[in-house]
C-alpha cells in the first residue's frame, strides 16, 4: 500500500512539474503574437508607404501592395504602385478600380461606404491627371514634382461593382517624393469600407 501511495505521489509531482514547465513557455508564444501583422478591420485607416528606385525616369518596376495587411507584397496584393515615380495605382487581376471626388471631405477617414455607393469600378489605372485623363496626381514637368489631386480617392474592390464587392478599400495619395536621381517614396492612407 505504501508503494502504491509513493507511486501516486511521484506521478502527481511529474504531472505538476510538466504543467508548470508548459506555463513557463507560454510567455514566449504571447510575445511572438505581438510581432504578427493584423488585418485592417472594417472602418479602420492605416498609413502606408512604398519605396523604390529606378535606373531611368521610365523604368520603375511595379511594387505590389496588400491593402488588407498594409504591407508591400508580391502575392496576395490587391494593387500595384507602378509607372511614373511609382505614383500610379493599378488593380491586380481579380480587383477593380474607380475613383471618388469628395465635394468637401479632405481626409480618407471621413469617407463612408454611402459616399462611394455610386462609384463605377471601371478604371484601369489612376496616375497623372491631365485634361483628357482622370488621375490622382498632378505632375509638374518643369520642377519634376507630383502633387496629389485634392479630395480624389482611389476605390479598390474585389468585385466589379461597389455592391458586389465583399472587400472594399479607399486609398488617399498623400505624397510622392524623390531623392537622389530616381529614388521615390509614395505615402498614402488606406481605409477599409467592407
Number of C-alpha atoms within 10 A of each C-alpha: 6 7 8 9 10 11 12 12 12 12 12 12 12 12 12 12 11 11 11 11 11 11 9 9 10 11 10 9 9 10 10 10 10 9 8 8 10 11 12 17 14 14 14 12 19 18 13 20 16 19 17 18 19 15 10 9 13 11 15 21 16 18 19 23 25 18 26 21 16 20 15 20 16 13 9 14 21 24 25 24 26 20 19 18 26 25 28 21 26 24 24 17 10 10 19 26 29 23 23 19 17 17 8 10 13 15 15 23 17 11 19 14 16 8 12 19 12 12 16 16 20 12 17 13 22 22 23 21 16 12 6 6 10 15 22 28 24 16 17 11 8 6 7 9 15 20 17 21 18 18 17 22 28 24 26 30 25 21 17 17 20 23 13 11 16 12 16 25 25 27 24 25 25 19 16 22 17 17 9 7 11 16 17 21 18 20 17 17 20 24 26 24 22 15
